[in-house]
């Protein structure tokens, strides 16, 4: 049986970026490193207990867990279970991006490109897209290619 809340969350993680070029639409979640606690966060999220999911993932994120950091970024970016807060989204994306998470790097690049939570900076957008693209992240490769074709990024 399909869990509507989880699929809705995943949908917002993967909204077609082709429709909204350089907007944080095609958000990506990170792989799981601590499935026990992390899964409890997903379970709470799936059951509509967003505050609990946020609390669980924040504890893990504060410990440096990349997947929890990315998911908190997505929650704050999309307003899923929390108030929209682009600056908080950037904080969590950056925490995971500097650890090398390609999805977080991609998301952070989108934030810079759109000027959401940070001043718009196409060079920084290209830097983060390039980091994700170099790890084989296809969406980042495509986005970076479009940026270069439009001469909007100078990574």
DSSP file (Angstrom, degrees, kcal/mol; ACC not computed):
  #  RESIDUE AA STRUCTURE BP1 BP2  ACC     N-H-->O    O-->H-N    N-H-->O    O-->H-N    TCO  KAPPA ALPHA  PHI   PSI    X-CA   Y-CA   Z-CA
    1    1 A X              0   0    0      0, 0.0     2,-0.4     0, 0.0     0, 0.0   0.000 360.0 360.0 360.0 135.6    0.0    0.0    0.0
    2    2 A X        -     0   0    0      1,-0.1     2,-0.8     4,-0.0     3,-0.1  -0.619 360.0-136.6 -81.0 129.4    1.4    3.4   -0.9
    3    3 A X     >  -     0   0    0     -2,-0.4     4,-2.4     1,-0.2     5,-0.2  -0.786  12.8-157.4 -86.5 111.7    1.8    5.8    2.0
    4    4 A X  H  > S+     0   0    0     -2,-0.8     4,-2.7     1,-0.2     5,-0.2   0.888  87.5  51.5 -60.1 -44.4    0.5    9.2    0.7
    5    5 A X  H  > S+     0   0    0     41,-0.3     4,-2.4     1,-0.2    -1,-0.2   0.914 112.0  46.2 -62.8 -42.6    2.4   11.4    3.1
    6    6 A X  H  > S+     0   0    0      2,-0.2     4,-2.9     1,-0.2    -1,-0.2   0.928 114.2  47.5 -67.1 -42.7    5.7    9.8    2.2
    7    7 A X  H  X S+     0   0    0     -4,-2.4     4,-2.7     2,-0.2    -2,-0.2   0.862 110.2  53.2 -66.6 -34.1    5.1    9.9   -1.5
    8    8 A X  H  X S+     0   0    0     -4,-2.7     4,-2.2    -5,-0.2    -1,-0.2   0.929 110.9  46.9 -63.8 -43.6    4.0   13.5   -1.2
    9    9 A X  H  X S+     0   0    0     -4,-2.4     4,-1.3     2,-0.2    -2,-0.2   0.939 113.7  47.4 -61.9 -47.3    7.3   14.3    0.6
   10   10 A X  H  X S+     0   0    0     -4,-2.9     4,-1.1     1,-0.2    -2,-0.2   0.891 108.5  56.3 -62.2 -38.9    9.3   12.4   -2.0
   11   11 A X  H >< S+     0   0    0     -4,-2.7     3,-1.0     1,-0.2    -1,-0.2   0.937 107.2  47.8 -57.3 -46.6    7.3   14.2   -4.8
   12   12 A X  H 3< S+     0   0    0     -4,-2.2    15,-0.7     1,-0.3     3,-0.5   0.755 107.5  57.7 -69.1 -21.1    8.4   17.5   -3.4
   13   13 A X  H 3< S+     0   0    0     -4,-1.3    -1,-0.3     1,-0.2    -2,-0.2   0.761 117.4  32.8 -73.1 -23.6   11.9   16.2   -3.2
   14   14 A X  S << S+     0   0    0     -4,-1.1    12,-0.3    -3,-1.0    -1,-0.2   0.028  75.8 155.3-126.6  28.2   11.9   15.5   -6.9
   15   15 A X        -     0   0    0     10,-1.4     2,-0.3    -3,-0.5    10,-0.1  -0.300  62.8 -88.7 -56.3 139.2    9.7   18.2   -8.5
   16   16 A X    >>  -     0   0    0      1,-0.2     3,-1.2     9,-0.1     4,-0.7  -0.326  37.1-163.9 -59.2 111.5   10.7   18.6  -12.1
   17   17 A X  T 34 S+     0   0    0     -2,-0.3     6,-0.2     1,-0.3    -1,-0.2   0.688  83.8  72.6 -71.3 -18.4   13.4   21.2  -12.2
   18   18 A X  T 34 S+     0   0    0      1,-0.2     3,-0.4     2,-0.1    -1,-0.3   0.791  96.0  51.2 -65.4 -26.2   12.9   21.6  -15.9
   19   19 A X  T <4 S+     0   0    0     -3,-1.2     2,-0.3     1,-0.3    -1,-0.2   0.802 121.9  30.5 -78.8 -29.7    9.7   23.4  -15.1
   20   20 A X  S >< S-     0   0    0     -4,-0.7     3,-1.8    -3,-0.1    -1,-0.3  -0.629  86.8-153.1-130.7  73.0   11.3   25.8  -12.7
   21   21 A X  T 3  S+     0   0    0     -3,-0.4    -3,-0.1    -2,-0.3     3,-0.1  -0.205  77.8   2.8 -53.3 129.0   14.9   26.3  -13.8
   22   22 A X  T 3  S+     0   0    0      1,-0.3     2,-0.3    -5,-0.1    -1,-0.3   0.740 101.6 119.3  64.6  28.2   17.2   27.2  -10.9
   23   23 A X  S X  S-     0   0    0     -3,-1.8     2,-2.7    -6,-0.2     3,-0.6  -0.907  79.9-102.3-115.1 153.1   14.5   27.0   -8.3
   24   24 A X  T 3  S+     0   0    0     -2,-0.3     3,-0.2     1,-0.2    -9,-0.1  -0.406  83.0 116.1 -74.6  75.1   14.8   24.5   -5.4
   25   25 A X  T 3   +     0   0    0     -2,-2.7     2,-1.7    -5,-0.2   -10,-1.4   0.799  59.2  59.4-107.4 -43.9   12.3   22.0   -6.9
   26   26 A X  S <  S+     0   0    0     -3,-0.6   -12,-0.3   -12,-0.3   -13,-0.2  -0.452  74.6 173.0 -90.5  65.5   14.3   18.8   -7.5
   27   27 A X        -     0   0    0     -2,-1.7     2,-0.4   -15,-0.7    77,-0.1  -0.440  16.2-152.0 -76.9 146.3   15.4   18.3   -4.0
   28   28 A X        -     0   0    0     75,-0.3     2,-0.2    -2,-0.1    79,-0.1  -0.959   5.3-138.5-125.3 136.9   17.1   15.0   -3.1
   29   29 A X        -     0   0    0     -2,-0.4     2,-0.2     1,-0.1    38,-0.1  -0.590  25.5-118.7 -88.2 155.2   17.3   13.1    0.1
   30   30 A X        -     0   0    0     37,-0.4    -1,-0.1    -2,-0.2    41,-0.0  -0.508  32.3 -92.3 -91.5 159.2   20.5   11.6    1.4
   31   31 A X        -     0   0    0     -2,-0.2     2,-0.4     1,-0.1    36,-0.3  -0.277  47.7 -99.7 -67.4 160.1   21.2    7.9    2.0
   32   32 A X        +     0   0    0      1,-0.2     3,-0.2    35,-0.1    -1,-0.1  -0.659  39.0 170.6 -87.2 131.5   20.6    6.5    5.5
   33   33 A X  S    S+     0   0    0     -2,-0.4     2,-0.4     1,-0.2    -1,-0.2   0.716  81.9  33.3-106.0 -32.9   23.6    6.0    7.8
   34   34 A X     >  +     0   0    0      1,-0.1     4,-2.4     2,-0.0     5,-0.3  -0.747  69.7 178.3-122.6  80.2   21.8    5.2   11.1
   35   35 A X  H  > S+     0   0    0     -2,-0.4     4,-2.1     1,-0.2     5,-0.2   0.782  71.4  62.1 -60.2 -28.6   18.7    3.3    9.9
   36   36 A X  H  > S+     0   0    0      2,-0.2     4,-1.3     1,-0.2    -1,-0.2   0.990 118.0  23.2 -63.0 -62.4   17.3    2.7   13.4
   37   37 A X  H  > S+     0   0    0      2,-0.2     4,-1.8     1,-0.2    -2,-0.2   0.900 123.6  55.5 -70.1 -41.5   16.8    6.3   14.5
   38   38 A X  H  X S+     0   0    0     -4,-2.4     4,-1.8     1,-0.2    -1,-0.2   0.909 106.5  51.2 -58.7 -42.5   16.5    7.6   11.0
   39   39 A X  H  X S+     0   0    0     -4,-2.1     4,-2.9    -5,-0.3    -1,-0.2   0.850 103.9  57.9 -64.3 -34.8   13.7    5.2   10.3
   40   40 A X  H  X S+     0   0    0     -4,-1.3     4,-2.5    -5,-0.2    -1,-0.2   0.886 104.8  52.3 -61.9 -36.9   11.9    6.3   13.4
   41   41 A X  H  X S+     0   0    0     -4,-1.8     4,-2.5     2,-0.2    -2,-0.2   0.917 110.2  47.4 -62.9 -43.6   12.0    9.8   11.9
   42   42 A X  H  X S+     0   0    0     -4,-1.8     4,-3.4     2,-0.2     5,-0.2   0.913 110.8  52.0 -63.8 -41.6   10.5    8.5    8.7
   43   43 A X  H  X S+     0   0    0     -4,-2.9     4,-1.9     1,-0.2     6,-0.2   0.937 111.2  46.7 -60.8 -45.8    7.8    6.6   10.6
   44   44 A X  H  <>S+     0   0    0     -4,-2.5     5,-2.8     2,-0.2    -1,-0.2   0.917 114.2  48.5 -61.7 -42.5    6.9    9.7   12.5
   45   45 A X  H ><5S+     0   0    0     -4,-2.5     3,-1.8     1,-0.2    -2,-0.2   0.942 110.0  51.1 -62.4 -47.2    6.8   11.7    9.3
   46   46 A X  H 3<5S+     0   0    0     -4,-3.4   -41,-0.3     1,-0.3    -1,-0.2   0.833 109.7  50.8 -59.3 -33.5    4.7    9.1    7.5
   47   47 A X  T 3<5S-     0   0    0     -4,-1.9    -1,-0.3    -5,-0.2    -2,-0.2   0.348 121.1-106.9 -88.7   6.3    2.2    9.1   10.4
   48   48 A X  T < 5S+     0   0    0     -3,-1.8     2,-1.4     1,-0.2     3,-0.2   0.606  80.4 131.6  81.1  11.1    1.9   12.9   10.3
   49   49 A X     >< +     0   0    0     -5,-2.8     4,-2.2    -6,-0.2     3,-0.2  -0.557  23.6 160.9 -93.7  69.8    3.9   13.5   13.5
   50   50 A X  H  >  +     0   0    0     -2,-1.4     4,-2.9     1,-0.2     5,-0.2   0.854  66.9  54.9 -65.3 -39.2    6.1   16.1   11.9
   51   51 A X  H  > S+     0   0    0     -3,-0.2     4,-2.4     1,-0.2    -1,-0.2   0.907 110.5  47.3 -61.6 -39.8    7.3   17.7   15.1
   52   52 A X  H  > S+     0   0    0      2,-0.2     4,-2.8     1,-0.2     5,-0.2   0.921 111.6  50.0 -67.1 -43.4    8.5   14.3   16.2
   53   53 A X  H  X S+     0   0    0     -4,-2.2     4,-2.8     1,-0.2     5,-0.2   0.931 112.4  48.1 -58.8 -45.4   10.2   13.6   12.9
   54   54 A X  H  X S+     0   0    0     -4,-2.9     4,-2.4     1,-0.2    -1,-0.2   0.909 111.7  49.8 -61.9 -42.8   11.9   17.0   13.1
   55   55 A X  H  X S+     0   0    0     -4,-2.4     4,-2.0    -5,-0.2    -2,-0.2   0.924 113.3  45.8 -62.4 -45.5   13.0   16.4   16.6
   56   56 A X  H  X S+     0   0    0     -4,-2.8     4,-2.0     1,-0.2    -2,-0.2   0.949 115.9  44.9 -63.7 -49.4   14.5   13.0   15.8
   57   57 A X  H  X S+     0   0    0     -4,-2.8     4,-3.0    -5,-0.2    -1,-0.2   0.839 109.9  55.9 -67.2 -31.3   16.3   14.2   12.7
   58   58 A X  H  X S+     0   0    0     -4,-2.4     4,-2.9    -5,-0.2    -1,-0.2   0.919 106.6  50.1 -66.4 -41.7   17.6   17.3   14.5
   59   59 A X  H  X S+     0   0    0     -4,-2.0     4,-1.0     1,-0.2    -2,-0.2   0.934 115.8  42.7 -59.8 -45.0   19.2   15.2   17.1
   60   60 A X  H  <>S+     0   0    0     -4,-2.0     5,-2.4     2,-0.2     3,-0.3   0.896 113.7  51.6 -67.7 -39.9   20.8   13.0   14.4
   61   61 A X  H ><5S+     0   0    0     -4,-3.0     3,-1.7     1,-0.2    -2,-0.2   0.900 105.5  55.0 -63.9 -41.2   21.7   16.1   12.4
   62   62 A X  H 3<5S+     0   0    0     -4,-2.9    -1,-0.2     1,-0.3    -2,-0.2   0.787 104.9  54.8 -62.5 -26.5   23.4   17.7   15.4
   63   63 A X  T 3<5S-     0   0    0     -4,-1.0    -1,-0.3    -3,-0.3    -2,-0.2   0.504 128.2-101.4 -82.7  -4.9   25.5   14.6   15.7
   64   64 A X  T < 5 +     0   0    0     -3,-1.7     2,-0.5    -4,-0.3    -3,-0.2   0.557  64.2 159.4  99.3   9.5   26.6   15.1   12.0
   65   65 A X     >< -     0   0    0     -5,-2.4     4,-2.0     1,-0.2    -1,-0.3  -0.550  30.0-153.9 -71.9 117.8   24.3   12.5   10.3
   66   66 A X  H  > S+     0   0    0     -2,-0.5     4,-2.7     1,-0.2     5,-0.2   0.904  88.8  53.5 -60.5 -47.7   24.2   13.6    6.7
   67   67 A X  H  > S+     0   0    0    -36,-0.3     4,-2.3     1,-0.2   -37,-0.4   0.884 110.7  47.2 -58.6 -40.5   20.8   12.1    5.9
   68   68 A X  H  > S+     0   0    0      2,-0.2     4,-2.3     1,-0.2    -1,-0.2   0.880 110.9  52.6 -68.4 -37.9   19.1   13.8    8.8
   69   69 A X  H  X S+     0   0    0     -4,-2.0     4,-2.2     2,-0.2    -2,-0.2   0.928 111.1  46.4 -62.5 -45.1   20.8   17.1    7.8
   70   70 A X  H  X S+     0   0    0     -4,-2.7     4,-2.5     1,-0.2    -2,-0.2   0.932 112.3  50.1 -63.6 -45.4   19.5   16.8    4.2
   71   71 A X  H  X S+     0   0    0     -4,-2.3     4,-2.5     1,-0.2    -1,-0.2   0.875 109.7  50.4 -65.2 -36.5   16.0   15.9    5.3
   72   72 A X  H  X S+     0   0    0     -4,-2.3     4,-2.6     2,-0.2     5,-0.3   0.917 109.7  52.2 -63.9 -41.6   15.8   18.8    7.8
   73   73 A X  H  X S+     0   0    0     -4,-2.2     4,-2.4     1,-0.2    -2,-0.2   0.925 110.7  47.1 -57.8 -44.9   16.9   21.0    4.9
   74   74 A X  H  X S+     0   0    0     -4,-2.5     4,-2.8     2,-0.2     6,-0.4   0.906 110.6  52.3 -64.3 -42.1   14.1   19.7    2.7
   75   75 A X  H  X>S+     0   0    0     -4,-2.5     4,-1.7     1,-0.2     5,-1.1   0.934 114.9  41.3 -61.0 -45.6   11.6   20.1    5.5
   76   76 A X  H  <5S+     0   0    0     -4,-2.6     9,-2.3     2,-0.2    -1,-0.2   0.847 116.0  50.8 -71.0 -33.0   12.5   23.8    6.0
   77   77 A X  H  <5S+     0   0    0     -4,-2.4    -2,-0.2    -5,-0.3    -1,-0.2   0.905 122.5  29.4 -70.3 -41.7   12.8   24.4    2.3
   78   78 A X  H  <5S-     0   0    0     -4,-2.8    -2,-0.2    -5,-0.2    -1,-0.2   0.597 103.5-120.9 -95.6 -13.1    9.4   23.0    1.4
   79   79 A X  T  <5 +     0   0    0     -4,-1.7     2,-1.2    -5,-0.3    -3,-0.2   0.781  51.1 164.1  75.4  26.7    7.6   23.7    4.6
   80   80 A X  S   <S-     0   0    0     -5,-1.1    -1,-0.2    -6,-0.4     3,-0.1  -0.672  77.5 -22.3 -81.8  97.9    6.9   20.1    5.2
   81   81 A X  S    S+     0   0    0     -2,-1.2     2,-0.3     1,-0.2    -1,-0.2   0.340 134.8  60.8  85.6  -7.7    5.8   19.9    8.8
   82   82 A X  S    S-     0   0    0     -7,-0.4    -1,-0.2   -28,-0.0     2,-0.2  -0.908  97.8 -82.9-139.3 166.5    7.6   23.1    9.7
   83   83 A X        -     0   0    0     -2,-0.3    -4,-0.2     1,-0.1    -3,-0.1  -0.493  57.9 -96.4 -68.5 142.5    7.4   26.7    8.7
   84   84 A X        +     0   0    0     -5,-0.2     2,-0.2    -6,-0.2    -7,-0.2  -0.404  51.8 167.6 -59.9 132.1    9.3   27.5    5.6
   85   85 A X     >  -     0   0    0     -9,-2.3     4,-2.2    -2,-0.1     3,-0.4  -0.676  16.6-175.1-149.7  87.7   12.7   28.9    6.5
   86   86 A X  H  > S+     0   0    0      1,-0.2     4,-2.6     2,-0.2     5,-0.2   0.837  86.5  56.0 -57.3 -34.6   15.1   29.1    3.5
   87   87 A X  H  > S+     0   0    0      2,-0.2     4,-2.1     1,-0.2    -1,-0.2   0.909 108.9  46.4 -65.0 -40.5   18.0   30.2    5.8
   88   88 A X  H  > S+     0   0    0     -3,-0.4     4,-2.1     2,-0.2    -2,-0.2   0.885 110.7  53.8 -66.9 -37.8   17.5   27.1    8.0
   89   89 A X  H  X S+     0   0    0     -4,-2.2     4,-2.9     1,-0.2     5,-0.2   0.934 108.8  48.6 -59.9 -46.1   17.3   24.9    4.8
   90   90 A X  H  X S+     0   0    0     -4,-2.6     4,-3.0     1,-0.2     5,-0.2   0.908 107.9  55.6 -60.3 -42.4   20.6   26.4    3.7
   91   91 A X  H  X S+     0   0    0     -4,-2.1     4,-1.9     1,-0.2    -1,-0.2   0.930 113.6  39.4 -55.7 -48.1   22.2   25.7    7.1
   92   92 A X  H  X S+     0   0    0     -4,-2.1     4,-1.7     2,-0.2    -2,-0.2   0.885 115.0  51.6 -75.1 -38.1   21.3   22.1    7.0
   93   93 A X  H  X S+     0   0    0     -4,-2.9     4,-3.0    -5,-0.2    -2,-0.2   0.942 111.4  48.8 -60.0 -45.7   22.1   21.6    3.3
   94   94 A X  H  X S+     0   0    0     -4,-3.0     4,-2.6     1,-0.2     5,-0.2   0.902 106.2  56.5 -61.9 -41.4   25.5   23.2    3.8
   95   95 A X  H  < S+     0   0    0     -4,-1.9     4,-0.4    -5,-0.2    -1,-0.2   0.896 116.3  36.4 -58.0 -40.6   26.2   21.0    6.8
   96   96 A X  H ><>S+     0   0    0     -4,-1.7     5,-2.0     2,-0.2     3,-0.6   0.849 113.6  57.9 -79.7 -35.4   25.7   17.9    4.6
   97   97 A X  H ><5S+     0   0    0     -4,-3.0     3,-1.9     1,-0.2    -2,-0.2   0.899 102.2  53.0 -63.7 -42.1   27.3   19.4    1.5
   98   98 A X  T 3<5S+     0   0    0     -4,-2.6    -1,-0.2     1,-0.3    -2,-0.2   0.719 103.3  59.4 -68.6 -18.2   30.6   20.1    3.2
   99   99 A X  T < 5S-     0   0    0     -3,-0.6    -1,-0.3    -4,-0.4    -2,-0.2   0.436 127.2-101.9 -85.6   0.1   30.6   16.4    4.2
  100  100 A X  T < 5 +     0   0    0     -3,-1.9     2,-0.5     1,-0.3    -3,-0.2   0.556  65.9 156.0  96.6   8.7   30.5   15.5    0.6
  101  101 A X     >< -     0   0    0     -5,-2.0     4,-2.2     1,-0.2    -1,-0.3  -0.581  30.7-156.5 -73.2 119.2   26.8   14.6    0.2
  102  102 A X  H  > S+     0   0    0     -2,-0.5     4,-2.3     1,-0.2    -1,-0.2   0.822  90.0  53.7 -69.8 -32.0   26.0   15.2   -3.5
  103  103 A X  H  > S+     0   0    0      2,-0.2     4,-2.6     1,-0.2   -75,-0.3   0.911 110.9  46.7 -66.8 -41.5   22.3   15.7   -3.0
  104  104 A X  H  > S+     0   0    0      2,-0.2     4,-2.8     1,-0.2    -2,-0.2   0.882 111.1  52.3 -66.4 -38.7   22.9   18.4   -0.4
  105  105 A X  H  X S+     0   0    0     -4,-2.2     4,-2.3     2,-0.2    -2,-0.2   0.922 111.0  47.6 -62.4 -43.3   25.5   20.0   -2.8
  106  106 A X  H  X S+     0   0    0     -4,-2.3     4,-2.0     2,-0.2    -2,-0.2   0.943 113.5  46.9 -60.9 -49.4   22.9   20.0   -5.5
  107  107 A X  H  X S+     0   0    0     -4,-2.6     4,-2.0     1,-0.2    -2,-0.2   0.903 111.6  51.0 -61.2 -42.2   20.2   21.4   -3.2
  108  108 A X  H  X S+     0   0    0     -4,-2.8     4,-2.3     1,-0.2    -1,-0.2   0.895 108.0  53.2 -63.5 -40.0   22.6   24.1   -1.9
  109  109 A X  H  X S+     0   0    0     -4,-2.3     4,-2.4     1,-0.2    -1,-0.2   0.897 107.8  51.1 -60.3 -40.2   23.5   25.0   -5.5
  110  110 A X  H  X S+     0   0    0     -4,-2.0     4,-2.1     2,-0.2    -1,-0.2   0.884 107.8  52.8 -64.3 -37.8   19.8   25.5   -6.2
  111  111 A X  H  X>S+     0   0    0     -4,-2.0     5,-2.2     2,-0.2     4,-1.4   0.921 111.0  46.0 -64.7 -43.6   19.4   27.7   -3.2
  112  112 A X  H  <5S+     0   0    0     -4,-2.3     9,-1.6     2,-0.2    -2,-0.2   0.906 111.9  52.1 -64.1 -41.0   22.3   30.0   -4.4
  113  113 A X  H  <5S+     0   0    0     -4,-2.4    -2,-0.2     1,-0.2    -1,-0.2   0.877 117.8  37.3 -63.7 -37.3   20.9   30.0   -7.9
  114  114 A X  H  <5S-     0   0    0     -4,-2.1    -1,-0.2    -5,-0.2    -2,-0.2   0.605 106.1-123.9 -89.9 -13.1   17.5   31.1   -6.7
  115  115 A X  T  <5 +     0   0    0     -4,-1.4     2,-0.7     4,-0.2     5,-0.3   0.889  56.1 154.2  68.8  38.8   18.7   33.4   -3.9
  116  116 A X  S   <S-     0   0    0     -5,-2.2    -1,-0.2    -6,-0.2    -2,-0.1  -0.897  73.4 -11.6-105.1 113.8   16.7   31.5   -1.3
  117  117 A X  S    S+     0   0    0     -2,-0.7     2,-0.3    -3,-0.1    -1,-0.2   0.291 137.4  50.5  82.6 -11.2   18.2   31.7    2.2
  118  118 A X  S    S-     0   0    0     -7,-0.3     2,-0.1   -28,-0.0    -1,-0.1  -0.954 103.0 -84.1-145.7 158.6   21.3   33.2    0.8
  119  119 A X        -     0   0    0     -2,-0.3    -4,-0.2     1,-0.1    -3,-0.1  -0.439  60.5 -93.7 -63.4 142.9   22.0   36.1   -1.6
  120  120 A X        +     0   0    0     -5,-0.3     2,-0.3    -6,-0.2    -7,-0.2  -0.382  54.7 167.4 -60.7 130.8   21.8   35.0   -5.2
  121  121 A X     >  -     0   0    0     -9,-1.6     4,-2.4    -2,-0.1     5,-0.2  -0.787  20.9-171.6-150.9  98.5   25.2   34.0   -6.4
  122  122 A X  H  > S+     0   0    0     -2,-0.3     4,-2.3     1,-0.2    33,-0.2   0.791  88.4  57.3 -67.0 -27.6   25.4   32.1   -9.7
  123  123 A X  H  > S+     0   0    0      2,-0.2     4,-2.2    30,-0.2    -1,-0.2   0.937 110.0  43.6 -67.4 -44.7   29.1   31.4   -9.2
  124  124 A X  H  > S+     0   0    0      2,-0.2     4,-2.3     1,-0.2     5,-0.2   0.881 111.6  55.6 -65.4 -36.9   28.5   29.7   -5.9
  125  125 A X  H  X S+     0   0    0     -4,-2.4     4,-2.4     1,-0.2    -2,-0.2   0.933 109.8  45.8 -58.8 -44.9   25.5   27.9   -7.4
  126  126 A X  H  X S+     0   0    0     -4,-2.3     4,-2.7     2,-0.2    -2,-0.2   0.875 108.7  56.1 -66.9 -37.5   27.9   26.6  -10.1
  127  127 A X  H  X S+     0   0    0     -4,-2.2     4,-2.0     2,-0.2    -1,-0.2   0.939 112.4  41.5 -58.9 -47.7   30.5   25.6   -7.5
  128  128 A X  H  X S+     0   0    0     -4,-2.3     4,-1.9     2,-0.2    -2,-0.2   0.881 114.3  51.1 -71.7 -37.4   28.0   23.4   -5.6
  129  129 A X  H  X S+     0   0    0     -4,-2.4     4,-3.0    -5,-0.2    -1,-0.2   0.911 109.7  51.7 -63.2 -40.4   26.5   22.0   -8.8
  130  130 A X  H  X S+     0   0    0     -4,-2.7     4,-2.8     2,-0.2    -2,-0.2   0.908 106.6  52.9 -63.1 -42.4   30.0   21.1  -10.0
  131  131 A X  H  X S+     0   0    0     -4,-2.0     4,-0.5     1,-0.2    -1,-0.2   0.916 114.7  41.6 -59.8 -42.5   30.8   19.3   -6.8
  132  132 A X  H ><>S+     0   0    0     -4,-1.9     5,-1.8     1,-0.2     3,-1.0   0.904 113.7  52.8 -70.6 -40.7   27.7   17.2   -7.1
  133  133 A X  H ><5S+     0   0    0     -4,-3.0     3,-2.1     1,-0.3    -2,-0.2   0.878 102.3  58.5 -63.0 -38.7   28.2   16.7  -10.9
  134  134 A X  H 3<5S+     0   0    0     -4,-2.8    -1,-0.3     1,-0.3    -2,-0.2   0.709 101.5  56.7 -65.2 -18.8   31.7   15.4  -10.3
  135  135 A X  T <<5S-     0   0    0     -3,-1.0    -1,-0.3    -4,-0.5    -2,-0.2   0.288 127.2-100.4 -93.3   9.1   30.2   12.7   -8.1
  136  136 A X  T < 5 +     0   0    0     -3,-2.1     2,-0.9     1,-0.2    -3,-0.2   0.644  65.7 158.6  85.9  15.3   28.0   11.5  -11.0
  137  137 A X     >< -     0   0    0     -5,-1.8     4,-2.1     1,-0.2     3,-0.4  -0.637  28.1-158.4 -77.5 106.4   24.8   13.2   -9.8
  138  138 A X  H  > S+     0   0    0     -2,-0.9     4,-2.6     1,-0.2     5,-0.2   0.855  86.5  53.3 -59.9 -42.0   22.9   13.4  -13.1
  139  139 A X  H  > S+     0   0    0      1,-0.2     4,-2.7     2,-0.2    -1,-0.2   0.899 111.1  47.7 -61.5 -39.4   20.6   16.3  -12.1
  140  140 A X  H  > S+     0   0    0     -3,-0.4     4,-2.9     2,-0.2     5,-0.2   0.885 110.0  52.8 -68.4 -38.4   23.5   18.4  -11.1
  141  141 A X  H  X S+     0   0    0     -4,-2.1     4,-2.2     2,-0.2    -2,-0.2   0.929 112.9  44.3 -60.8 -44.7   25.3   17.6  -14.4
  142  142 A X  H  X S+     0   0    0     -4,-2.6     4,-2.4     2,-0.2    -2,-0.2   0.940 115.0  47.4 -64.9 -47.9   22.2   18.7  -16.3
  143  143 A X  H  X S+     0   0    0     -4,-2.7     4,-2.3     1,-0.2    -2,-0.2   0.910 112.9  49.1 -61.8 -43.0   21.7   21.8  -14.3
  144  144 A X  H  X S+     0   0    0     -4,-2.9     4,-2.7     2,-0.2    -1,-0.2   0.902 109.5  52.5 -63.9 -41.2   25.4   22.7  -14.5
  145  145 A X  H  X S+     0   0    0     -4,-2.2     4,-2.6    -5,-0.2    -2,-0.2   0.907 110.0  48.3 -60.2 -42.4   25.3   22.2  -18.3
  146  146 A X  H  X S+     0   0    0     -4,-2.4     4,-2.1     2,-0.2    -2,-0.2   0.890 110.7  51.5 -65.5 -38.0   22.3   24.5  -18.6
  147  147 A X  H  <>S+     0   0    0     -4,-2.3     5,-2.8     2,-0.2     6,-0.6   0.931 112.3  45.4 -64.0 -44.6   24.1   27.1  -16.4
  148  148 A X  H ><5S+     0   0    0     -4,-2.7     3,-1.0     3,-0.2    -2,-0.2   0.914 112.0  51.7 -65.4 -41.5   27.1   26.9  -18.7
  149  149 A X  H 3<5S+     0   0    0     -4,-2.6    -1,-0.2     1,-0.3    -2,-0.2   0.870 114.6  42.7 -62.7 -35.8   25.0   27.1  -21.8
  150  150 A X  T 3<5S-     0   0    0     -4,-2.1    -1,-0.3    -5,-0.2    -2,-0.2   0.466 110.2-126.5 -87.4  -1.6   23.2   30.2  -20.5
  151  151 A X  T < 5S+     0   0    0     -3,-1.0    -3,-0.2    -4,-0.4    -4,-0.1   0.907  72.3 126.2  55.7  46.2   26.6   31.6  -19.3
  152  152 A X      < +     0   0    0     -5,-2.8     2,-0.4    -6,-0.1    -4,-0.2   0.427  57.9  52.2-112.3  -1.3   25.2   32.0  -15.8
  153  153 A X        -     0   0    0     -6,-0.6   -30,-0.2    -9,-0.1    -1,-0.1  -0.997  51.6-169.4-138.4 142.1   27.8   30.2  -13.7
  154  154 A X              0   0    0     -2,-0.4   -31,-0.1     1,-0.1   -30,-0.0  -0.178 360.0 360.0-124.1  42.7   31.5   30.4  -13.5
  155  155 A X              0   0    0    -33,-0.2    -1,-0.1     0, 0.0   -32,-0.0   0.524 360.0 360.0 -67.1 360.0   32.6   27.4  -11.5
